[in-house]
Amino acid sequence: MIALVLLGVVHRWVPAATWTIIHVFTLGLLTNSILVWGQHFTETLLHRRPPEASRALQVRRIMLLNAGIVVLVVGMIGSWPIPIVTGATVVGGAVAWYVVDLVGQLRAAEPTRFRPIVRYYAVAAAFLPAGAVAGAFMGVGVPGEWAVRLHAFHLAVNVLGFVGITVLTTLVTFWATVLRTPMAAGQDAAAVRSLGVMSVAVVVAAAGSLAGVTPVTATALGVYLLAVLWHLVHLVRTARTAPPREFASMSIACGLVWLPVSLGWATWLVATGRIGELGQVTTPLLAGAAAQILFGAMSFLMPTVMRGGPAAVRAGMVEMNRLVAFRLVLVNAGLVVFLVPGGTSWTRVVGSTLAFGGFALFLPVMIRAVRAQLAVIRSAAAAREAGEKPARVTPGTSRPEIAPGRRRNLVGALSAALVVVLATGAALAADPSSPLRRTGQAASVTPTGNTTTVEVTAVGMRFEPNTVTVPAGDRLVIELTNDDDTTVHDLYLTNGAGSGRVDPGGTATVDAGVVGRSLEGWCTIAGHRAMGMTFQVRVEGGDPAAGHDAHGGAGGAAGIAPAEAIDVLAPPSDEFVTRDPALAPAPTGREHRITLTVEETTGELAPGVVRPVWTYNGGLPAPTLRGTVGDTFIVTLRNEGTIGHSIDFHAGDVGPDEVMRTIPPGEELEYRFTVTRAGAWLYHCATAPMSGHVAAGMFGALIVDPPGLTEVDREYALVQSESYLGAEDEPFDSGKIAAGQPDLVMFNGHATQYRRDPLTARVGETVRVWVVAAGPSDGTSFHVVGSQFDTVYKEGAYLLRDGRDAFGSGNGGAQALDLAPSQGGFVEMTFVEPGRYTFVDHSFADAEKGAAGFLDVTE
């Protein structure tokens, strides 16, 4: 739990953060809890306590499980196949051991009322090893369609089978225990039937997923949902005699509401052919359902298992019920804010933060409960040692109620609701695309009482139609559909009305209100407006002048925003970490596995200039890769950004349709290619507008050594790029890109870093500098002041090699390496005197915008 909280705080700096958070919860919290409490309930329901010797084996099994989890998580963060496979195998093996142990206990037990129920602990656990195998395959990378199939299979067996059936098996008896009331008549018999149907449905859904037969998967999910609803009917019957009043029962009840909602959502996605979008259900299913049920159960079980007598258990329970309504409203309202259609990135951040904060409050509450219970236990022990009798509760003695009263719950709920409203309101007010930022109509008009509804489609960087005509005074409603396969879009008008971000295949409604003047609109996703995603509302009988309330931003080309004064001679800030330009030798081996994770963050581009940047693996530029001719690169691209992104490796000679496709947030693809030609190759995002995505930081270099490359004393890699500064919250200005007016030209993503931290060499050493011109629009003329190049390699061929040209003539030299955008090469030089040498782009206008640095040569 502590690890999960820490991970939630630092996740922006953790590679594969989304995967890591999900699996630290599902494996670290859920799986450990299932193995521990599953054993506890098995013993309780079978009325059979295993030999004490088996306790040591159970502890070893838990240790084995957690060792596997650690290895797996480390492997995924580092993108190392061997730890991934090893960790998944160990996790699957530990749970398989648990299954064998459960089966042994079932066989040895005498017939009891709940023995048929306990069987489903073993059935549920048997699903996880299969899910672990699928997870291992996905972790090391599988191509295209198989990645979608395995993901659906993984969700079916692990979430619906292992977690879902285990949870619902436990609640057959545990729900009544938490409510402190008898089970409803016939509940156990009905549960056996519903759990059996669920088990079969999971098998069919998993098989349909692997086979790629979507109708089979959708049908199985529907059957599973119906079985869950039938199961819940009996739980509701039990709750009617004793409604939830404590945190444990109320949290479990909230989780049981989210469960069918999530299952219905998943069934709908699969039934409508969107099985690849099942990741949308992860948050409501795991956070809404599983986490709330888990924390509710732990709130009841921990004081009960700690024991110490009725007074001690009561003390623990009282503390576990602190802030009941506040915590539950914070979690559930936060999830609603996060998931509501049409929400902005700001509201999603607020919603996730609120829900995470509600869950995190479990830690201090749990600590208080443990302390309170231990205090009572110690007090009773001290009294016994002193020969005193423990205090007894008499009819005249007051004792604290376990569950808080209605007034306290009302205050807590209202307080949490106020926090949610204020936080969400602040997010909407801060978001320039929010309806709360809407400006009033510039022209007064008498409402007609009529509504004009138009259907607009966003596809191919266009709105279709891109112009609509509305009678003055009519209310305008735009039904927006995103028909792009992979790209997120939105639509905002100059009066502030907007759609919020619309995922591929999604729809949204824009209520523009009563229209009295013509309006302009556009897609606010960075660069999309410049690509042509503009929209006009024309008014019949009103003010024809279109408003200009909200022009500008990354999507605009209507004007060029002035950049702040930039001192390209000043050092970077103290917090800035200089990118190491030293180039390591090509790694051994013929196959290289790399994970590149799209991260949208902020970065310093020059002294005092901090802007949003779009990156691969959080760096600007992306990691410089290296190999030799004949090497195979297997690149996993993960999109943890907020819009669609892609990647294009110039070093790969492959068909672009599959590997260079844009993937939406939360998805990944595998890009496999073999390098057959040497050179200094560019790789970059290929999502439109490419100029904007590259200017925002989505580029890197792949060095493929030419055969017979000589060893040198030092080797450096410099990637030159331009930055077109927009507003402080925008990664680029499309108008400046179109006009060819960069504000900064940089080596390795910062304008002055190599003035503060120069490259180094010694007299007599041969230094090789690889240079790649990333653009997006300008090349470079790389020059080192005071030195000459005796070797020049450009675009896969030597122009000079040790002073000799292609015809064998000697004593040749070069003063600059000229590269057009996306070209690359290297130069070699030997320094004969010490000194501070300056390397520049000899297009001095670019050098004066930051394309310069120092190379210090010492004796």
C-alpha positions, 0 to 999 in steps of 0.5 A: 500500500505504501509503495502504491501511494509513493508510486502515485506521487512520483509516477511521472518520472517512472517508465511504464508508469501506467502499467506499473501502477496497475500491476503494483495494485493488482499483483502487489495488493490484490493478489497478496490479499487473495492468497492470504485471506483466501486461505483464511476463509478456506479454513473458516468455511471448511472448519479445518485448521491445517497443520502448523507446519503448513504455515511456514510453507504459506509464508514461503509462498507469499515470499515467492509471489512477492519476489516474482512481482518485484522481478516482473516490475523491474523487468517492465520498467527496464524493458528487459525480457528475461526478468519479465518472463522470469517474474511472470513465471514465478508469479504464476507458479506461486499462485499455481502452488496455492491452487494445489494447496487449496485442492488438497485442503478440499479433498481432506475436509469433511463435507460442510455447508460451504464446501461447494462455495470454497471450490471456487477459490481454487477455480478462480486462482487457476485462471491466473497462471494462464493470465501470467503467460499472456502477460509475459508474451505482451511484456516481451512484445507481440505483433499487431492483432495478437497484442489486442487478443492477448490483452482481452484474454489477460483481462478475462482470466485475470480480472474477471476470473481470478479477481472477480470470482474470488471476490464474489465467492468471498462475499457469499458469507463475508457480506452478511458478516460485515453487516452483522446479520444472517444470510438471506435464505437460499443465498449459498445455493444460488451462489454456487449456480451463479459462480459456476456460470461465471466460471464457464463464461470466463473460459468462453470469453478467454477462448473467444478473445484468443481466437479473435471471434468478437461475438463469442467474447461479447456473448460470454461477457454478457452472460458473466454480467447476468450471473453477477447481477443474479449474485448481487440480487441475493446480496441486496436481500441480505442488506435489506435486513441490515443496511450498510452503516460502517466504512467496511460495508459501505465501501464494499457496497460502492464497489458492488455498484461499480462492478456491473457498470464496468462489466456493462461498459466492457460488454458494450465495447466488445459488442460494438467491435471496439475490443482494442479499447478495453483499457477504458474499463480499467479505472472503473473496474479496478479503482471503482470496484476492486479497490473499494471492495478490498479496502472495505474488507480490510477495514473489517478484517484487520481489527477482527484478526488482531483480536485482543477481546471485544473492547480492543476490536471495538477500538480498532473498528471505531478508528477504521470508521473515521471519515467514512462519508468523506472518504467514500464521496471523495473516491466515488465523486473523483472517479465520476469526474475522471470518467465523465464524457467530455472532460478535459485533461484538467478535470481528469487530473483533478478527478484522479487526484481526488480519488487517489487521495480518498484511497490514500486516507486508508493508511493514516486511518489504519495506523490509528486503528492499529495503535488504538487496538494495541493500546487497549490490548496493552492496557488489559495486559497491564491490568491482568499483571496488576491483578485487576479485573478488566473493565466490563461494560454495564448497562450504565456504561457508555461505549463508543458507537462503531459506526458514525452517526448520520449527522457526522456522515452528512457533514463528511459527505458535504465537506467532500462534495465541496472539495470536489466541486471547488477542485473541479471548478478550479480545473474548469476555470483554469482550462482555456477550453472550458465552458466556464471560460465562455465569453458572452455574445457580442451581439444582442438578439431576440431568442426565437425559441427554435433549436438548430441541430447539425451533425459534424464529423471530424476526420482527416484533419477536417470538419465535415461540414466546416461551415453551417448557417443558423438563423439569428436567435436560434439555439445551436447544437452541434453533434460532433463525431470523431471518425478518425481511427486513432486521433483525438479531436475536439471543437471549440467556438469563439464564444467558449462553447466546446466539446471536450476531447473526443476519442476515436469513434466517440461523439460529443454535443456542443451547445453553442447557446443562442447565436446572435453573431457569426462564430469561428471554431477549431480543434484545439489539439496542438497543431490541428488548427494549422492543418485545417481543422477550422469551423465557421458558424454563419448567422442569417439576419445577425451580426456577420462579424466573426468573433475573435475572443479566443484566437491563438495558441498552439493550434492557431496560425492567425498571428505569431506570438512574441517570445520572451527575451531569451539570453542565449549566453546565460547558463541554464538554471541550477535545476537543469541537468545537462544531457550527456553528449558522450556516445557509448559504443554499439551494444553487443548482440544482434537484437536490441529491445527498446521501450519508448514511452510517450510522455507529455511533460515540461522542460527547460529549453533555454535560461528562463524558458520552460514549456510543455514538451512531448517526449519519448522516455521523458528526454529531449531529445529522445534516447540516442540508439546505436547498432551495426549493420544487420542488427534487429531493433524491436521497439515497443512504443507506449503512449502515455500522453493525452493525444495520439502519437506515433513513431517513424524510424528512418533506419527501418526499411518497412511498410509504414501502415502498421508500425507507423500508425498513430496510437491513442492514449493508453495503447502500445505497438511494436515496431520491428526492423532490421538495419541494412544500411549504415548512417546517422538516422533520424526517428520522430513522431509521424502524427500530423502535424509532424512539424508540431510534434517534432518541434515539441520534442518527439525526435531522436537519433539512431546511429548505425556504424558503417563497416570498418569504423575506426576507433577514436578517443572520444565520440559525441552525438549532437541532435540539432532542432528548432523550437517555436515558442507559443503560450506558456501552456503550449508546446509550439506555435503553429504560426511561427512554424508556418512562417519559418521563424524559430525562437530557439535552435538547440543542440540536444534540446537546450540552447546553452547547456554546452556553454555551461558544461562543455564537451572535453578532449585532450591535445592529440586525441581524435574526436568524432562528433555525430550530428543529426538535423532533426528540424522540423524545418531547418538543417545545419552547417556544423562547424568547429571554430579553430579546427578542421575536419579530416574525416567527413561522413554524410548520409551513408558515405565518406566525403573525406576519410583521413584526408583522402577523398573518393578519388584517393587524393590526399591532404583534404580537409573540411570546414563544415558538415552541411545537413538538410533536415533529417540528414545525419553524419559525423566529422572527425578532428584532432586538436593540436593546441589546447583551448576553448573551441566553439562548435556552431551552426554556421548559419549564424542566425541559428547560432545566435538563437542557441545552436552553439557550445564549447569544446574544451581541449586540455594538455 
